[in-house]
Amino acid sequence: MGRDPYVRRMDLVEVLPNRLHMLRFPIGQAYLWQDDGALTLIDAGNRESADAIEGAVRSLGLRPERLERIVLTHCHRDHVGAAAELAARRGARVLAHRLDAPVIRGERPVPEPVLLDWEVPLYAHGLTVSEAPPTPVDRELEDGDALGFGDGAYVVHAPGHTEGSIGVHLPRHGVLFTGDCVAAVGPVMLGVFNVDRARAIASFRRLAALRPATACFGHGDPLTVDTAAVLAKAVAETPA
């Protein structure tokens, strides 16, 4: 069976010098955070992206064996993809919210979104990414849990895209990872393919209220200029 065409390319983009890089795939992206050589991955790309991710780590002069944890923002295939393989290779712990953990483990099916008409073709395109394998979850997360990196990173439960979607907030660095609750493919906007649009909007509002200096999305380039104002404006313009 051939390799998934959606993981053959990956761009490595610096977001914060010596701290944060984006690993961008044709569909979706992951983020690499470093604390004095200790590494945390936020999401894990597509199923066959483990080699590309490790290559990116080495290109930064870092060691893949220093990968300590993989924090999954939610259960979708373009975010969970390589987590199982990377964890097995490097002994990293996989962390995910309690409500999405059974899906990530393969114990429950991936929840179907309630699609708006214009989302239907986009959703079909996303399904061309290979399914993620069942992935062990070493720690089930709850809202407010400390994550052990980034000088005080913690979980922000942000349901709506999936029941167990989370943001990851690093207040001392002004960084917020939104997962797919927020997107920036074009203008900053509510993420697509939600299981509960009303709850997703409430989560968008909660994340924007954190007023980060840097926002890192599941899809689209990170926002580093006027971030809090842009997020607030996007929330205000989101139709119910």
Secondary structure, 3 states (H helix, E strand, C coil): CCCCHHHCCCEEEEEECCCEEEEECCCCEEEEEEECCEEEEECCCCCCCHHHHHHHHHHCCCCHHHEEEEECCCCCHHHHCCHHHHHHHHCCEEEEECCCHHHHCCCCCCCCCCCCHHHHHHHHHHCCCCCCCCCCCCEEECCCCECCCCCCCEEEECCCCCCCCEEEEECCCCEEEEECCEEECCCCEECCCCCCHHHHHHHHHHHHCCCCCEEEECCECCECCCHHHHHHHHHHCCCC
